[in-house]
Amino acid sequence: MKLSARNVIKGKVVDVKEGMIMAKVKVDIGGGNVVTSLVSVEAVKELNVKPGEEIYVMIKATSVILARE
């Protein structure tokens, strides 16, 4: 598979919480960093996403906001 996305990070699924329509998937990407993704429950089932398994996180953002105190 070839992708246009450049922000691809390999990680390990640490938690999956399924709701009625959406699921919250937490992925440990190393260095004490965890990325949380909200995806459809249907996608979680199709990809067979389970804690402990390796997965790729692809980040596509139309904007990035920085804040400072």
C-alpha positions in Angstrom: 0.0 0.0 0.0 1.3 3.5 -0.9 0.1 6.5 0.9 0.4 10.3 0.4 0.4 10.8 4.2 3.9 11.7 5.6 3.0 11.6 9.3 2.9 7.8 9.8 4.0 6.5 13.2 4.1 2.9 14.3 2.7 2.1 17.8 1.0 -0.4 20.1 -2.7 -0.2 20.9 -3.1 0.2 24.7 -6.8 0.8 25.0 -10.0 0.5 23.0 -13.3 1.9 24.3 -16.3 1.3 22.1 -19.4 3.5 22.3 -22.6 3.1 20.3 -21.1 4.7 17.1 -17.6 5.8 17.8 -14.6 4.2 19.5 -11.7 5.8 21.3 -8.4 4.0 20.5 -5.2 4.9 22.4 -1.9 4.1 20.8 1.5 4.2 22.6 3.9 5.6 20.1 6.9 5.5 22.4 8.8 8.0 24.5 5.9 8.3 26.9 3.6 9.5 24.2 0.1 8.2 23.6 -2.1 9.2 20.6 -5.8 9.0 20.9 -8.0 8.5 17.8 -11.7 8.6 17.5 -12.9 6.3 14.8 -16.1 4.4 14.0 -16.9 1.2 15.8 -17.3 -0.3 12.3 -13.7 0.6 11.5 -12.4 -0.9 14.8 -14.2 -4.1 13.9 -13.1 -4.2 10.3 -9.4 -3.6 11.3 -9.7 -6.0 14.3 -8.1 -3.4 16.6 -7.2 -4.9 19.9 -5.0 -3.9 22.9 -1.5 -5.2 22.6 -1.3 -5.2 18.8 0.9 -3.1 16.7 -0.8 -0.5 14.4 0.1 2.5 12.3 -1.1 6.0 13.3 -1.5 8.4 10.3 -2.0 12.0 11.1 -3.6 14.4 8.7 -4.4 17.8 10.0 -5.7 20.9 8.2 -4.4 23.1 11.0 -2.1 22.8 14.1 -2.7 25.1 17.0 0.0 26.0 19.5 -0.6 27.6 22.9 1.8 29.1 25.5 1.3 30.5 28.9 
